[in-house]
Amino acid sequence: MCRRVRPVALVHPGKKPTTIKVSRDGNQTAVIPAARHHAVLTMIDSGLELDHRLQDGRLVTTRRPS
């Protein structure tokens, strides 16, 4: 079965300890587990042009083509 994979956005939580939300079209679709916050914040803060998508319940991140 082939499901269409659509892009999602990651929302930086700011300075307060909070949940990192994954959203699509302005609606929250998932949250990042606390054990993965450091890795996700590093990606967000890297300044790299990245694309994110959810695939089979996992966050998949690729570098945007230049």
C-alpha positions in Angstrom: 0.0 0.0 0.0 1.5 3.3 -1.0 0.5 6.3 1.1 1.2 9.9 0.1 3.9 11.4 2.3 3.3 15.1 2.9 5.8 17.5 4.5 5.5 18.6 8.1 6.9 21.6 10.1 8.9 21.5 13.3 8.1 24.2 15.9 10.9 25.4 18.1 9.7 25.4 21.7 11.6 28.7 22.6 13.5 29.0 25.9 11.0 27.3 28.2 11.2 23.6 28.6 8.2 22.3 26.6 7.2 19.9 23.9 8.5 20.2 20.4 5.5 19.9 18.1 5.2 18.6 14.6 2.5 20.2 12.6 1.0 20.0 9.1 -1.1 22.7 7.7 -1.2 24.4 11.1 -2.5 21.3 12.9 -0.4 19.4 15.4 0.2 15.9 14.1 2.8 14.6 16.5 5.3 15.5 19.3 9.0 14.8 19.6 9.9 12.6 22.6 12.0 14.4 25.2 14.9 12.0 24.6 15.2 13.3 21.0 14.9 17.1 21.8 18.6 17.8 21.6 19.0 16.2 18.2 15.9 18.0 16.8 16.9 21.4 18.3 20.3 21.0 16.7 18.7 20.5 13.3 16.4 23.4 13.7 19.2 25.7 14.9 21.7 24.6 12.2 20.4 27.0 9.6 20.4 24.3 7.0 17.6 24.2 4.5 15.8 21.0 5.6 12.6 19.2 4.7 10.8 17.1 7.3 8.1 14.5 6.8 6.4 11.8 8.9 6.8 8.3 7.4 5.4 5.3 9.2 5.3 7.2 12.5 8.9 8.4 12.2 10.3 11.8 11.5 12.4 11.8 8.3 14.6 14.8 7.6 16.4 15.5 4.3 18.5 18.4 3.1 16.6 20.5 0.7 18.2 20.4 -2.8 20.1 23.6 -3.7 
